Amino acid sequence: MELLSLYGLFLAKMITILGAFAVFAVLIIHIRQRKSDQTGELKFFDLGKKYKEIEEQIRLFKMCESEQKIFHKTKKKQKKLKAKFKKQKMTSGQHHSQKPCIYVIDFNGSIDAHQVSSLREEVSAILSVMTKEDSVFLRLESPGGVVHGYGLAASQLARFRQAGVSLVVSVDKIAASGGYMMACVGDHILSAPFAIIGSIGVVAQIPNFHRFLQKNNIDVELHTAGEFKRTLTVFGENTEQGREKFCEELNETHLLFKQFVQEKRPQIDINTVSTGEHWFGVQAKEKGLVDSIGTSDDWLISKMENHQIIRVSYQTHKSLIERLTGSMVKSADRLLLRWWRRGEKPFI
């Protein structure tokens, strides 16, 4: 027993020491991160090179050993000749002719549209180096969200139009509500056959606990200056006048949404498509909500031969605590989704 108690005491001391070291290390990392730049940085990826590397890996895998040796030798010679030719052009004063560039940006939107801060940086960076031959390709995925967030996101994309830059928007999964508000800014909208498109409408819901509080003799006082400073509340008693004003504001927002879409895509019958309904890509094309059917991968691969394809991404710096909490939230989301799917029958 004495041996076990001594071992337990030793183990407790070791856990305490290791825990103290871990806390100390976390504090040091957190302090260093606070001192560093917290905004973020732009990153660039050559997507054309990535696709070519994948193609090369598959070809090599299908070759025998002798064929692989010949392939590597040929590639090495081509690389040397290309470098020599480039050097000769530079020494003779000729500039290397660049292919037109397609800048690729991704927007995977959440309900609060917080990704708009990164989009702003990406748009500004691209506009600073654009030439007349260059264009922009947006891979968009969003079910919509807050009006002001997606309004700003659409306004950021409108900067390309104002600068005379060609913008192609691709929807592989979903561009609904605020997501479609962004998509319709593009000069051309490409949609996958079963992507969800549309939902041109406005929705809002507010829970009200007034009767519950009243039943338990709990009073909530709300004082406002201005007749419609608050229309509907969570804890107070809502009035019919407040409800009417709330609905009026929703209709005004819907009207602005319709006018925005009509301005960007005048060929559509706005009254037919602004009922809040959504459609699959092939149906959306019939209604004029999108221009062509296809996936972002096919479109980009078709442009590789004559264009340089560069993905532009602005990545914000996150603290250790933000990374840990973000990881925990994602794990919880995946767990809840797994439980939900177990109780649901497949749609297809």
ABEGO torsion letter per residue (X at the ends): XAAAAAAAAAAAAAAAAAAAAAAAAAAAAAAAAAABBAAEBBBBBBAAAAAAAAAAAAAAAABBAAAAAAAAAAAAAAAAAAAAAAAAAAAAGBBBBBBBBBBBBBBBBBAAGAAAAAAAAAAAAAAAABBAABBBBBBBBBAEEBAAAAAAAAAAAAAAAAAGBBBBBBBAABBBEAAAAAAAABABBBBBAABBBEGBBBBBBBBBAAAAAAAAGBBBBBBBBEAAABABBAABBBBAAAAAAAAAAAAAAAAAAAAAAAAABAABBAAAAAAGBBBBAAAAAAAGABABBEBAAAAAAAAAAABBBBBBBBBBBBBAAAAAAAAAAAAAAAAAAAAAAAABBBAX
